[in-house]
Amino acid sequence: MKKFFLVVLVAALFLGIGIVPCYSKVVVKLGHIRDTEHPTHLAALKFKELAEKYSNGNLQVKVFPNSQLGGPKEMFSQL
């Protein structure tokens, strides 16, 4: 039951259903461990571009490469 609730909560946050009003701006931090030339970073930048475009500015994505937010364990614990 807890897993189901977590999945619904995450889906709602990403889709903006019922939790965040459509008129409020949401800032998302996207961190990864790769350098700025790696395909992971390039994909993160593309995600940022598309997310901000299709949310009409209601979603802002900040990308943090090179473990700026910590390693995998630290980033996971920040969730």
Secondary structure, DSSP 4 states (H G I P E B T S, - for coil): -HHHHHHHHHHHHHHT-SSS-TTS-EEEEEE-SS-TTSHHHHHHHHHHHHHHHHTTTSEEEEEE-TTTT-SHHHHHHH-
